[in-house]
Amino acid sequence: MPGAVIAEDEPLVRGEIRDTLGLLWPQLTILAEVGDGLEALAALERCAPDVFFLDIQMPGLNGLEVAQRLSGRAHVVFVTAYDRYAIAAFEQGALDYVLKPISVPRMQRTVERLRARIGSTPADLSRIAELLQQVVPPESKYLQWLTVPHGKELRVVAATEIRYLRADSKYTTLATAHGTFLMNASLRQMREKLDPQLFWQIHRSVIVNVGAIDVIYRSFRGALEVKLKDRSELLPVSAAHAHLFKDSLR
């Protein structure tokens, strides 16, 4: 039976890929699920998969760097949010690509191609990073969108829709103008994915979208709080982060 590794740093997207493959290709064994490039290389050596579902943007080594290392050793399906990336990757020898959020009809086509090519030699991807260098979108260093659980569904949230994130035990609460979502990711993990020019950590447990701030209050004890344009709650600013607002309070 063929085996696969899923390398994707968003747990919810990993779950989408796994569940969709389970529906469309139950004979495929998922040998490992990993969240960064270094773990992906370790899984390659440990599992020797036939197929690698490989996110292009991952911490550690990115998907293009990993693809170079596994060139000719496994069939690659790139997972990406960027059409330009995906089309160029496909044209330069990658077996296939799927776009986030995961679509069942699109994955069905991928599965059909994989079934047809499983017994063949995987593509040579040794120059994939060089070939695709010109199509990397300049903003791709930081998160542009993410998926969050909403009942039994997944909701796609653009980074620009995020108002703030707050640490909530082992989870993180993400707030938009219209609601809140509980994410299975730490505040630290989210901070590393967000553009620091747009998202400021104002407290050890709070990151805020600067563009969403409406009013900065100073309490009678001197502590700062921020009020957002379309949220009613006040968010605390710790003394360690008060310097971010020094120009606004002069």
C-alpha positions as CSV (number, residue, x, y, z in Angstrom):
1,M,0.0,0.0,0.0
2,P,1.3,3.5,-0.8
3,G,2.3,5.8,2.0
4,A,2.3,9.6,2.4
5,V,3.7,12.3,4.6
6,I,1.8,15.6,5.2
7,A,4.1,18.5,5.9
8,E,2.0,21.6,6.8
9,D,2.4,24.0,9.7
10,E,-1.3,24.8,10.2
11,P,-2.9,21.9,12.2
12,L,-6.3,22.6,10.8
13,V,-5.1,22.4,7.2
14,R,-3.2,19.2,8.0
15,G,-6.4,17.8,9.3
16,E,-8.3,18.9,6.1
17,I,-5.7,17.1,3.9
18,R,-5.7,14.0,6.0
19,D,-9.5,13.8,6.2
20,T,-10.0,14.5,2.5
21,L,-7.4,11.8,1.5
22,G,-9.1,9.4,3.8
23,L,-12.4,10.0,2.0
24,L,-10.9,9.9,-1.6
25,W,-8.1,7.4,-1.2
26,P,-8.6,5.2,1.9
27,Q,-5.9,2.8,0.7
28,L,-3.3,5.5,1.2
29,T,-1.5,5.2,4.5
30,I,-0.6,8.5,6.3
31,L,2.9,7.7,7.6
32,A,3.5,11.0,9.4
33,E,2.2,14.5,9.9
34,V,4.8,17.2,10.6
35,G,4.7,21.0,11.0
36,D,8.1,22.3,9.8
37,G,10.7,21.7,7.2
38,L,13.3,20.0,9.5
39,E,10.6,17.5,10.7
40,A,9.7,16.9,7.1
41,L,13.3,15.8,6.2
42,A,13.4,13.6,9.3
43,A,10.1,12.0,8.2
44,L,11.5,11.4,4.7
45,E,14.4,9.4,6.2
46,R,12.2,7.6,8.7
47,C,9.2,6.8,6.6
48,A,10.4,6.6,3.0
49,P,7.0,7.8,1.7
50,D,5.7,7.5,-1.9
51,V,4.0,10.9,-1.7
52,F,4.8,14.1,0.1
53,F,2.1,16.8,0.6
54,L,4.4,19.7,1.1
55,D,3.4,23.2,2.3
56,I,5.5,25.8,0.5
57,Q,5.6,28.2,3.4
58,M,6.8,26.5,6.6
59,P,9.2,27.4,9.5
60,G,12.6,25.9,9.6
61,L,13.2,24.9,6.0
62,N,10.5,26.1,3.5
63,G,8.8,23.7,1.2
64,L,11.0,24.5,-1.8
65,E,14.1,23.7,0.2
66,V,12.6,20.5,1.4
67,A,11.6,19.6,-2.2
68,Q,15.2,20.0,-3.3
69,R,16.3,17.5,-0.7
70,L,13.7,14.9,-1.5
71,S,14.0,15.3,-5.3
72,G,13.5,11.9,-7.1
73,R,12.7,10.1,-3.8
74,A,9.0,10.9,-3.5
75,H,6.2,12.3,-5.5
76,V,5.5,15.9,-4.4
77,V,2.2,17.6,-4.1
78,F,2.7,21.3,-3.2
79,V,0.2,22.9,-0.8
80,T,0.0,26.6,-1.2
81,A,-2.3,29.6,-0.9
82,Y,-0.8,31.3,-4.0
83,D,-1.9,30.5,-7.5
84,R,1.2,31.9,-9.1
85,Y,3.4,29.7,-6.9
86,A,1.3,26.6,-7.6
87,I,1.1,27.0,-11.4
88,A,4.8,27.6,-11.7
89,A,5.6,24.6,-9.4
90,F,3.4,22.3,-11.5
91,E,5.0,23.5,-14.8
92,Q,8.5,23.0,-13.4
93,G,8.1,19.3,-12.6
94,A,6.1,19.0,-9.4
95,L,3.6,16.2,-9.6
96,D,0.7,18.4,-8.6
97,Y,-0.5,21.1,-6.3
98,V,-3.5,21.9,-4.1
99,L,-4.6,25.3,-3.0
100,K,-5.7,26.3,0.4
101,P,-8.4,26.0,1.6
102,I,-8.6,22.4,0.5
103,S,-11.2,21.6,-2.1
104,V,-12.5,18.0,-2.5
105,P,-12.9,18.2,-6.3
106,R,-9.4,19.6,-6.7
107,M,-8.0,16.9,-4.3
108,Q,-9.9,14.3,-6.3
109,R,-7.9,15.3,-9.5
110,T,-4.7,15.1,-7.5
111,V,-5.5,11.7,-6.2
112,E,-6.2,10.5,-9.7
113,R,-2.8,11.7,-10.9
114,L,-1.1,10.2,-8.0
115,R,-2.7,6.8,-8.5
116,A,-1.5,6.9,-12.1
117,R,2.1,7.8,-11.3
118,I,2.8,6.0,-8.0
119,G,4.9,3.3,-9.8
120,S,6.9,5.8,-11.8
121,T,10.1,7.7,-10.9
122,P,9.4,10.9,-9.0
123,A,10.2,14.3,-10.7
124,D,13.6,15.9,-10.4
125,L,13.1,19.0,-8.2
126,S,16.7,19.8,-7.5
127,R,16.4,23.3,-9.1
128,I,12.8,24.0,-8.0
129,A,13.7,26.9,-5.6
130,E,15.9,28.6,-8.2
131,L,13.2,28.2,-10.9
132,L,10.4,29.6,-8.7
133,Q,12.4,32.5,-7.1
134,Q,10.8,35.1,-9.4
135,V,7.2,34.1,-8.6
136,V,7.4,34.3,-4.8
137,P,5.0,37.0,-3.7
138,P,6.9,39.6,-1.6
139,E,4.3,39.5,1.2
140,S,4.5,35.7,1.5
141,K,6.9,35.9,4.5
142,Y,3.9,36.6,6.8
143,L,0.5,35.0,7.2
144,Q,-2.1,36.3,4.7
145,W,-5.0,34.1,5.8
146,L,-5.7,31.1,8.0
147,T,-8.5,28.6,8.8
148,V,-10.3,28.6,12.1
149,P,-12.8,26.1,13.5
150,H,-16.5,27.2,13.4
151,G,-18.8,24.5,14.7
152,K,-18.3,21.5,12.4
153,E,-16.9,23.7,9.6
154,L,-13.7,25.7,8.9
155,R,-13.9,29.4,8.4
156,V,-11.3,31.2,6.3
157,V,-10.1,34.4,8.0
158,A,-7.8,36.9,6.2
159,A,-5.0,38.4,8.4
160,T,-6.5,41.8,7.8
161,E,-9.8,40.7,9.5
162,I,-8.0,39.8,12.7
163,R,-8.7,42.4,15.4
164,Y,-6.7,40.8,18.2
165,L,-5.4,37.5,19.6
166,R,-5.4,36.6,23.2
167,A,-3.7,33.6,24.9
168,D,-6.3,31.3,26.4
169,S,-4.6,28.5,28.4
170,K,-3.1,26.1,25.7
171,Y,-5.1,27.8,23.0
172,T,-5.5,31.2,21.4
173,T,-8.7,33.3,21.0
174,L,-8.8,35.1,17.7
175,A,-11.3,38.0,17.4
176,T,-12.6,39.6,14.3
177,A,-15.2,42.3,13.9
178,H,-18.0,39.7,13.9
179,G,-17.0,37.0,16.4
180,T,-14.3,35.1,18.2
181,F,-12.7,31.7,17.4
182,L,-10.6,29.3,19.5
183,M,-7.5,28.2,17.8
184,N,-5.2,25.2,18.6
185,A,-2.1,27.3,18.4
186,S,-0.1,29.3,20.9
187,L,0.2,33.0,20.9
188,R,3.9,32.7,20.3
189,Q,3.3,30.6,17.2
190,M,0.9,33.2,15.9
191,R,3.2,36.1,16.6
192,E,5.9,34.6,14.5
193,K,3.5,34.3,11.5
194,L,2.1,37.8,11.6
195,D,3.7,41.0,10.2
196,P,5.2,42.9,13.2
197,Q,4.5,46.2,11.5
198,L,0.8,45.5,11.5
199,F,0.4,43.3,14.7
200,W,1.9,44.5,18.0
201,Q,2.2,42.4,21.1
202,I,0.9,44.8,23.8
203,H,0.7,42.4,26.7
204,R,2.2,38.9,27.3
205,S,-1.2,37.5,26.5
206,V,-2.4,39.9,23.8
207,I,-1.5,40.8,20.2
208,V,-3.5,43.5,18.5
209,N,-4.0,44.7,14.9
210,V,-2.6,48.2,15.1
211,G,-5.0,49.4,12.3
212,A,-8.0,48.3,14.4
213,I,-7.2,50.5,17.4
214,D,-9.6,53.4,18.0
215,V,-8.7,54.9,21.3
216,I,-5.8,54.6,23.8
217,Y,-6.9,55.1,27.4
218,R,-4.7,55.8,30.5
219,S,-6.2,54.8,33.8
220,F,-5.9,56.9,37.0
221,R,-3.0,54.6,38.0
222,G,-1.2,55.2,34.7
223,A,-1.8,51.9,33.0
224,L,-2.8,51.9,29.3
225,E,-5.7,50.2,27.7
226,V,-6.8,50.2,24.0
227,K,-10.3,50.2,22.6
228,L,-10.8,48.8,19.1
229,K,-13.0,50.3,16.4
230,D,-15.5,47.5,16.2
231,R,-15.0,45.6,19.4
232,S,-16.4,46.6,22.8
233,E,-13.8,45.1,25.1
234,L,-10.7,47.0,26.4
235,L,-7.4,45.4,25.9
236,P,-4.6,45.8,28.5
237,V,-1.2,47.3,27.6
238,S,1.6,46.1,30.0
239,A,4.3,48.4,31.2
240,A,6.8,46.5,29.1
241,H,5.0,47.4,25.9
242,A,3.8,50.9,26.8
243,H,6.7,52.4,24.8
244,L,4.9,51.4,21.6
245,F,2.4,54.2,22.2
246,K,4.7,56.9,23.6
247,D,4.4,59.1,20.5
248,S,0.6,58.8,20.6
249,L,0.5,60.0,24.3
250,R,2.6,63.1,24.1
